[in-house]
Amino acid sequence: MKWDEFGAWGARVSEWAQAYHQTVGDRPVRARTRPGEVLNALPVAPPETPESLEEVFADFERVVMPGITHWQHPRFFAYFASNAAPASVLAEFLAMALAPQCMLWQTSPAATEMETRMMDWLRRALGLPEPFQGVIQDSASSATLAAVLTMRERALNWTGNSEGLAGNDRVRIYSTAEVHTSIDRAIWISGIGIANLVRISTRGAGRGMDPEALEAAILADREAGMLPAGVILCVGGTSTGASDPIAACLEVAERHGLYSHVDAAWAGSAMICPEFRHLWEGVERADSIVFNPHKWLGVQFDCSAHFLKNPDSLVKTLAISPEFLKTHGADGIINYSEWSVPLGRRFRALKIWFVLRAYGLEGLRARLRNHVAWARQLHDRLAAEPDFEIVTQQMWSLFTFRYAPEGVADLDALNLRLVNAINDDGRIYLTQTRVDGAMAIRFQAGQFETTEADVMMVHDVVTEIARGLT
Ligand SMILES: *Cc1c(COP(=O)(O)O)cnc(C)c1O
C-alpha cells in the first residue's frame, strides 16, 4: 500500500467508524464467539506476496468484527467504561499519522510541552493544588509501579537500583486487601515481595483502611527492624468502589515519613465535579496520585494521568542519566521518559487537548452527573423490588446487587446463572464480583453515549431474565 491511496482509505474507514458508532447499540454487547473461532479463521502462515487492502478490509469485517466485545456500546455496564469519544479518536488518528517518539523534549517539543499544559489543565479540573505536576503514563499499573519503585529507593537511600535488595532491611509497604491487583504486581516487580505488602484491616461499611491499624503496623515493623517505605490508598476500588479514609491515612503516612500513592484509576474522573470530591478529601497531602482519563473521561486508552507533588524522588529513581537531575526544572526542559519505566512514549497529550476543548469541562461534568443520577434511579428501582437486594451502596455510578428470591438456598449459583443469562441475551453487559465471599452483580454507568433509557433498560432486562430462570 502506498500513501497516495491513504486519503481514500482514510475516508472509507472514517465513514465505517461513524456508521459503526451510530448503530453499535443494535449489536449484542458481548462477543458471542467460541474459543478458537477467530484463531482458526486466520491462516496458519503469513502471506508471501502482497494482498489488496480491499481483501484485508473484507476479512476484517468477516473475521474480526464478530469477535469484538463492544466497549463503546451504550449499554456496556461491565467492568469500567473504556471510552473513546470521537474527538479523542480523531486526535489519535493524527498522533498515529505523525507517530513521533516523545521520550525527550527535543524528540518532539510540542508533545512534551502539550503534556505539561494538559496535565496542568487536568490538575485544575480535579481541584488539586499548585505544587502537583503530572506525567501521562500508559496505564495506572505503570504509574503504581513507578510509585512503588520510588517508595523503595527513597527508603533505601537510593541504593536499591545499584545494590539490589539483598542485605538491606526489609522494605515494607501498606495497603488494604481491597486494592487492585496492579498493586500486587508492582510489589512483585519491584523486588519487594508480596510478603512485605502489609494488608491493613478495614473498618466500617465503606471498607476503608483503619488509620489506627496502619499506625500500629508501621510502629511494629520499625520495632522489628524493618523499613516502612510507603502507603498505597484507594479511591473507588474496582470491585465495589470502596475508598480509604484519605485524610486520616495520609496524616499517619506523613507523620511517619512514608511516601504515599493514591490509586483513583476510575473515580478520579468524577473529581471534575466538586460535589464528588468529599470522598478523597485530604488528597492534597499525597505524594503521588493516579487516575485514568481513559476510563470515564472520554479520552481513549492509553492515557493515565499521574500527579506528583514533587517529581524529584520519582526522577531520581527512574532517570537513567543522573546529570539530568541537575537541570531538572531549571531550564524549563522536561524529558518525560525520565518519569516513567518505558523509554519510548506515544503522543498521548493530544487526545486530552482535543477532548477537553471539544466537550469543555461543563460538557464532561454533565455526562458524569447524568451517569451518577441514572445509577441512583436504577439502584432505587432494584431496591424496591421484593426479590432483589442491594449488596453494596452506590459509589459514584457503581453499586452491586443480587437476586434473592425467597426459598433459594444457593444464591451464588443463582446469581452466576443470572449474569450469564443476561450476557448471553446481549441487550446489556454486566459483570459479577464477590462481596464478603458471596456473589454480587456489579453495575456501573460510564459509557459516553449512554442515555437514561439505556440505564433503565437494565431494570427491565434483569428482572425479566431473573424471573424467567427456573
Ligand atoms: C482499572 C484500574 C486499575 C488498572 O488500570 P490500568 O490503566 O489498566 O493499569 C487500577 N486500579 C483501579 C482502582 C482500577 O479501577
The ligand as a Gaussian input file, in Angstrom:
#p B3LYP/6-31G(d) Opt

LIG

0 1
 C       -8.681000      -0.011000      36.137000
 C       -7.989000       0.087000      37.424000
 C       -6.605000      -0.117000      37.521000
 C       -5.761000      -0.568000      36.351000
 O       -5.713000       0.381000      35.351000
 P       -4.774000       0.174000      34.077000
 O       -4.696000       1.539000      33.490000
 O       -5.465000      -0.821000      33.204000
 O       -3.461000      -0.321000      34.548000
 C       -6.002000       0.081000      38.747000
 N       -6.718000       0.439000      39.827000
 C       -8.059000       0.625000      39.784000
 C       -8.797000       1.035000      41.017000
 C       -8.730000       0.455000      38.573000
 O      -10.060000       0.629000      38.527000

